[in-house]
Amino acid sequence: MAVDLQTRKEESSVASSRLKGMFKGSRDSMRDLWMGGLLVVLIIGFGLKSPAFFSRASWLNTSNTGLEVLLVAIGETFVICTAGIDLSVGANLGFSSMVGAWAMTHWFTLGTGSNILVVVVGFAVALLFAALLGALNGALVAWANVPPFVVTLGTLGMATGLADLLNGGQEISAIPSSIARIGNANIAGWIPVPVAMGAVVTIILAFVLAKTKFGAHTLSLGDSREAVVRAGINDKMHLFKVYVLAGLLAGIAGIVVMGRLGAASPTSGATDNLSAIAAVVIGGTSLFGGRGSVLGSVFGTGIIAVLLTGLIVINVPPFWQEVAVGAVLIAAVYLDQMRGKKRAVA
């Protein structure tokens, strides 16, 4: 009799969890639709204010800017889902691209500027150092138990300083010309090649977060780290992997920016951490962890990119861009806190 009662309790608990999951999934879908609608409204609004917003040049600028922020934002999504934060992703972008360009310049003879080996090794070095910075973040957060804010604020400063030291604070432009050709190539004149590649990365990582054990463990860490430990999951190693992933994506973003500019600059990505965090929170990922999606971050990034390009098109001084992004970030965090309070009451 006691066994039957226990079985019924377990079945009831499972059924309740499934119902909550269904409700949460429905709520998240509605939020994504709402964010998509807001993005459309912004596009139409800027287009009506200035028809030039619908031009090919405006689209290419928006999509390239959006891709840079999106790659960083996806890594930030995974980190924030664990209830962490990574302030170093923008600095990592600039640092890794500078290291990659430095390797191309100093370790090889460029010759005609199209040596495939030079490009491959340069990109590999950039990704390696980006991942190493992410690994440093992850190790300090997971095993040294240093708060993520403190760790990543420190590595932000380290990456910024090291990027400046590599070439005296100047950009490195002596890289193979083929990088710029690929970085600025377009499909049918409207779809930048890097954007198409970025779309593949986005789809893969959206699947990872939503449908795999890695994604489930990431969300569970932010929801209840104690429960993750009790389930026999190595929470420290998983945290480490999440920060390495964020670093690696910052490195990929650095390569994208290097291709677009045809050079590596230590100031590249300097404000991308702000834009990425804003995009992630706007997209519905909770700063308290346990809830988030890559799709939401895509919509959030779209809103940020459209906002930045739209302000330029309607002749708003560029200095107002950071003001606008900062204001949007504060509003998004406020709304996230309100949602948290409502869930707590419910």
Number of C-alpha atoms within 10 A of each C-alpha: 6 7 8 9 10 11 12 12 12 12 12 12 12 12 12 12 12 12 12 12 12 12 12 13 12 12 12 18 14 12 15 21 14 14 22 19 13 16 21 14 13 16 18 15 13 20 17 12 12 14 12 16 24 15 10 13 11 17 18 18 15 20 21 23 20 25 26 28 29 34 27 32 34 31 25 32 35 30 27 28 29 27 24 22 24 28 23 29 37 31 29 39 39 31 35 35 35 34 26 30 31 23 20 25 18 10 12 14 11 19 8 9 15 14 16 13 12 22 22 13 17 26 22 17 22 30 26 18 20 32 24 18 29 29 22 18 28 31 21 17 22 20 12 10 12 15 13 21 14 16 21 24 15 14 21 22 15 16 23 22 15 19 28 18 14 17 15 10 15 15 19 22 17 16 25 23 19 17 22 18 13 16 22 18 17 16 11 7 10 13 16 23 17 24 21 14 11 19 15 11 14 20 12 12 20 20 14 15 22 16 11 13 11 15 20 14 22 29 26 21 25 23 18 14 20 12 13 18 13 10 10 8 14 12 21 18 13 18 25 20 21 27 31 24 22 30 34 29 28 40 34 23 30 33 30 26 26 26 24 20 16 22 21 30 25 29 19 24 25 18 15 22 24 19 26 32 30 26 33 34 29 27 28 27 29 26 24 16 23 21 22 25 25 28 22 27 32 27 25 31 32 28 26 28 25 25 20 22 22 24 17 16 19 15 9 13 10 12 8 13 18 14 11 14 22 15 12 19 22 14 15 22 19 13 16 19 15 12 14 15 11 10 9 8 7 6
